[in-house]
Amino acid sequence: MRILNLIPQLSCGGAERQLSYLAPELVRMGHDVHIAYCGQGPQKPELPGVLLHQIKARSNYDPCLLWKIIRLTRFIKPDIIHTWILQMDVLGGIAARLKGIPWIFREPSSAMAYPPTWKNRLRVRVGSGASDIVSNSRGGDAYWKTQLPYSRRYVIPNGLPLHEIDRTVAALPLGLAKTEVPIVLYVGRLTSDVSATKNLTAFLESLVYVKQQQRVQVVLCGKGPQRAELELLRHKLGLAADVHFTGYLPVAAVWALMKKASVFVSLSAYEGCPNTVMEAMACGCPLVVSDIPAHHEILDESCARFVDPSNIQQTADAVVQTLCNADISKGHALSAKQKTQEWSVAKMARDYEKIYKELV
């Protein structure tokens, strides 16, 4: 089967990460897999056996992009088109419909990610013509059920390269000084905009209360538009010596850091299928997470501590309890790690292959 994936960037985001797992696995299963993209981030993922096609575009709104995608489909002659992220959901979806090619529309988030903007309304309108809509969470499927109740919908959770994660050795990244105090870790985009509300201001404010009871080293790993604001807040709160920003790290370095950390914190207001939380689970890192449906879909009280992300004191208490009750926290982490065995990349690829075959 010849599969053409369309994605705006080959970079370090969650959707890009999942495609970098799925595409080589489909190649190993005997499929002819192509990825078309416009740009790439600081570290292009390894994609053994996958054929790459860079589409040159002046911007995300280049009017020639649609024509270039159509021309590429004529050249590749795919059996399936699989689109990833809004730009390609729209342009790739239009191209698939014009060429009469079965089209998989992937939903990576949930309803809160889509305020009623013209872009999101266009995405729904174009997505209504997809052959199948595949969400990575029940929240994403519920969103499309309200939009298209009679569409063909499936849920396939994100996959994890479990063997690679297990082989990773705990280590601190270069530039981060060794310490004997516990590490409190956040990994993800540094943002509070409509694309992702991570509640990082509340996270830093909660650390003031944590510091009153427990010495910690706090690490925020990732990049995003909120970094400068968070660095200023760190100084304002008197946390300059305690809070460290690493910027972007390769995924193997992130896993090594997760294995060093004493607690992983995610206070997102909403998620789809949260990659970094799942990776922390696979790394055996204790968790403090926001009390939202996406986290409850993959965790329960035997695996993590849940908090109201707007309640700073409750968040601080949960972090301190995790650090001070090592046996309970290790039990939670072990239970969480056991859940990850259901999320192999091979299983994810088999689930997608089944849908592809049904369409072809």
C-alpha positions in Angstrom: 0.0 0.0 0.0 1.3 3.5 -0.9 0.6 6.0 1.9 1.2 9.8 1.6 1.5 11.7 4.8 1.1 15.5 4.6 2.4 17.7 7.5 3.5 21.3 7.6 6.8 20.8 9.5 9.2 18.0 10.4 10.0 19.3 13.8 9.8 18.4 17.5 6.1 18.8 18.2 3.8 16.0 19.4 2.2 15.3 16.0 5.6 15.3 14.3 6.9 12.9 16.9 4.0 10.5 16.3 4.5 10.5 12.6 8.2 9.8 13.1 7.2 6.7 15.0 4.4 5.5 12.7 5.9 6.0 9.3 9.1 3.8 9.7 7.0 1.1 11.4 4.6 1.0 8.4 7.7 0.7 6.2 8.8 -2.3 8.3 5.4 -3.8 7.7 5.9 -3.7 4.0 4.2 -0.4 3.0 5.5 2.3 0.6 5.4 5.4 2.9 5.9 9.0 1.8 6.0 12.2 3.8 5.5 15.7 2.2 6.3 18.7 4.3 7.1 22.4 3.9 9.8 23.1 6.5 11.8 21.4 9.3 12.8 22.2 12.9 16.1 22.1 14.8 16.4 18.4 14.5 14.7 16.4 11.7 13.6 13.0 12.9 15.2 9.8 11.7 12.8 8.2 9.2 14.5 5.0 7.8 12.9 3.8 4.6 10.5 6.7 4.3 10.5 8.8 1.1 10.6 12.5 1.9 9.3 15.3 -0.3 9.9 18.9 0.7 7.3 21.3 -0.8 8.7 24.8 -1.2 6.3 27.5 -0.1 6.7 31.2 0.6 4.5 31.0 3.7 1.6 28.9 5.2 -0.7 30.9 3.0 1.2 30.5 -0.3 -1.6 30.1 -2.9 0.6 27.7 -4.9 0.7 25.1 -2.1 -2.5 23.4 -3.1 -1.4 23.1 -6.7 2.0 21.7 -5.6 0.3 19.1 -3.3 -2.0 18.0 -6.2 1.0 17.7 -8.5 2.8 15.6 -5.9 -0.2 13.2 -5.6 -0.2 12.8 -9.4 3.5 11.8 -9.2 3.2 9.5 -6.2 -0.2 8.0 -6.9 -1.0 7.2 -3.3 -3.6 4.7 -2.2 -4.2 6.7 1.0 -3.6 10.4 2.0 -3.1 10.9 5.8 -3.1 14.6 6.9 -1.5 16.0 10.1 -2.1 19.5 11.6 -4.5 22.3 10.4 -2.7 23.6 7.3 -2.4 20.1 5.7 -5.8 19.0 7.0 -7.3 21.8 4.8 -5.0 21.8 1.8 -4.3 18.0 1.8 -8.0 17.3 2.3 -9.0 19.5 -0.6 -6.4 17.8 -2.8 -7.6 14.3 -1.7 -11.2 15.1 -2.6 -10.3 16.7 -5.9 -8.2 13.6 -6.8 -10.7 11.1 -5.4 -8.1 9.5 -3.0 -9.2 8.0 0.3 -8.2 10.4 3.1 -7.5 10.0 6.8 -8.0 13.1 8.9 -6.1 12.9 12.3 -7.5 14.7 15.3 -4.7 15.4 17.9 -6.6 17.4 20.5 -10.1 18.0 22.0 -12.9 20.6 21.9 -11.2 23.3 24.0 -8.4 23.6 21.4 -10.9 24.9 18.8 -12.5 28.2 19.6 -15.0 29.4 16.9 -12.4 31.1 14.5 -12.6 31.1 10.8 -9.7 28.7 10.5 -11.3 26.1 12.8 -14.7 26.5 11.0 -12.9 25.9 7.7 -11.1 22.8 9.2 -14.5 21.3 10.2 -16.0 22.0 6.8 -13.2 20.4 4.9 -12.9 17.6 7.5 -16.5 16.7 6.9 -15.4 15.2 3.6 -12.7 12.9 5.1 -13.0 9.2 4.5 -12.3 8.5 8.2 -11.5 10.7 11.2 -9.0 9.2 13.6 -8.6 10.8 17.0 -5.9 10.0 19.5 -8.3 10.4 22.5 -11.9 10.0 23.5 -12.0 13.8 23.9 -11.1 14.3 20.2 -13.7 11.8 19.1 -16.3 13.5 21.2 -15.6 16.8 19.5 -16.1 15.3 16.1 -19.2 13.4 17.2 -20.8 16.8 17.9 -19.6 18.1 14.5 -20.2 15.0 12.4 -22.4 12.5 14.3 -22.7 10.1 11.3 -19.0 10.2 10.2 -16.7 7.2 10.2 -14.7 7.8 13.4 -12.0 5.8 15.2 -9.8 6.3 18.3 -6.1 5.2 18.1 -4.0 6.4 21.1 -0.5 7.7 20.5 2.3 5.1 20.4 5.5 5.0 22.4 8.9 3.4 21.4 8.9 1.4 24.6 12.1 -0.6 23.9 14.1 2.6 23.2 12.8 4.3 26.3 13.7 1.3 28.5 17.2 1.3 27.1 17.7 5.0 28.0 20.0 5.6 31.0 19.1 8.3 33.5 21.2 11.4 33.0 21.1 15.1 33.3 21.5 17.2 30.0 24.6 19.1 29.3 24.5 22.5 31.1 22.5 21.4 34.0 24.6 21.1 37.2 24.4 17.9 39.2 22.4 18.2 42.4 21.4 16.2 45.4 18.0 17.8 45.8 14.9 16.4 44.0 14.2 17.5 40.4 10.7 18.8 39.6 10.3 18.6 35.8 8.0 20.1 33.2 8.4 19.1 29.5 6.4 20.7 26.7 5.7 23.9 24.9 6.1 27.1 26.9 2.8 28.8 26.0 -0.5 29.9 27.3 -2.1 30.8 24.0 -5.2 29.3 22.4 -3.1 26.5 20.9 -2.1 25.1 24.3 -2.9 26.4 27.8 -0.2 24.8 30.0 -0.8 26.9 33.1 3.0 27.5 33.6 2.5 30.8 35.5 0.5 28.8 38.2 3.2 26.2 38.2 5.9 28.7 39.0 3.8 30.3 41.7 3.1 27.0 43.3 6.9 26.5 43.6 7.1 29.3 46.1 5.1 27.2 48.5 7.0 24.0 47.6 10.3 25.8 48.4 9.0 26.7 51.9 8.8 23.0 52.7 11.3 21.3 50.4 14.5 22.2 48.6 14.0 21.4 44.9 15.6 22.0 41.5 13.0 22.8 38.9 13.6 22.2 35.2 11.4 23.4 32.3 12.3 21.7 29.1 11.0 23.0 25.8 10.6 26.2 23.9 7.7 28.6 23.2 6.5 32.2 23.2 6.0 32.4 26.9 9.7 31.8 27.9 10.7 35.4 28.4 7.6 36.1 30.5 8.3 33.0 32.6 12.0 34.0 33.1 10.9 37.4 34.4 8.4 35.7 36.8 11.1 33.4 38.1 13.1 36.4 39.2 10.0 38.2 40.6 9.2 35.1 42.7 12.7 34.7 44.1 13.2 31.5 42.2 16.2 32.5 40.0 18.5 29.9 41.6 15.9 27.1 41.6 14.3 27.2 38.2 16.2 26.3 35.0 15.2 26.4 31.4 16.9 24.0 29.0 15.2 25.0 25.7 14.7 22.2 23.2 16.3 18.8 24.0 16.5 15.7 21.8 14.0 13.1 22.8 16.5 10.7 24.2 17.9 13.4 26.5 14.3 14.1 27.6 13.8 10.5 28.5 17.1 10.4 30.4 16.0 13.5 32.3 12.6 12.0 33.1 14.4 9.1 34.7 16.4 11.4 36.9 13.4 13.5 38.0 11.6 13.0 41.2 8.2 14.3 40.0 6.8 15.3 36.6 4.2 18.1 36.6 1.6 18.8 33.8 -1.0 21.4 34.6 -2.6 21.6 31.1 -6.1 23.0 30.8 -6.8 20.5 28.1 -5.0 17.9 26.0 -5.6 15.2 23.4 -3.4 12.2 24.1 -0.5 13.9 26.0 2.9 12.6 24.7 5.1 13.9 27.5 2.9 12.6 30.2 2.9 9.2 28.5 6.7 9.3 28.2 7.1 10.2 31.8 4.9 7.2 32.7 7.1 4.9 30.6 10.2 6.4 32.3 8.8 5.5 35.7 8.6 9.2 36.9 6.0 10.0 39.6 3.3 12.3 38.3 1.3 15.4 39.4 -1.3 16.2 36.7 -4.3 18.5 36.2 -7.7 17.0 36.8 -8.9 17.0 33.2 -10.5 14.2 31.1 -7.4 13.7 28.9 -5.3 12.8 31.9 -8.1 10.6 33.4 -8.2 8.7 30.1 -4.7 7.4 30.6 -4.3 7.6 34.4 -6.2 7.0 37.7 -5.6 7.6 41.4 -3.4 4.5 41.6 -1.0 6.1 39.1 -0.8 9.9 39.8 -1.9 12.8 41.9 -4.6 15.0 40.3 -4.9 18.7 41.1 -7.0 21.7 40.1 -4.5 23.5 37.9 -5.8 26.9 39.1 -5.3 26.0 42.7 -1.7 26.9 43.5 -1.7 25.6 47.1 -3.2 22.3 46.0 -0.5 21.9 43.3 2.3 22.7 45.8 0.9 20.2 48.4 0.7 17.5 45.7 4.3 18.1 44.7 5.5 18.0 48.3 3.5 14.9 49.1 5.0 13.2 46.1 8.5 14.1 47.2 8.0 13.2 50.9 6.2 9.9 50.4 8.7 8.0 48.3 7.2 4.5 48.7 3.7 5.7 47.7 5.1 7.7 44.8 7.2 4.7 43.5 4.0 2.6 43.7 2.1 5.1 41.6 5.0 5.3 39.1 5.1 1.5 38.7 1.3 1.3 38.1 1.6 4.1 35.5 4.5 2.4 33.8 2.5 -0.9 33.5 -0.2 1.0 31.7 2.2 2.1 29.0 2.6 -1.5 27.7 -0.6 -1.0 25.8 0.8 1.8 23.7 3.5 0.3 21.5 4.3 1.8 18.2 3.7 -1.6 16.5 0.1 -1.7 17.9 -0.5 1.9 16.7 0.7 1.0 13.2 -1.4 -2.2 13.1 -4.5 -0.2 14.1 -3.9 2.4 11.3 -3.1 -0.4 8.8 -6.5 -2.0 9.5 -8.2 1.3 8.7 -6.2 1.9 5.6 -7.0 -1.6 4.3 -10.7 -1.1 4.9 -10.6 2.1 2.8 -8.5 0.7 -0.1 
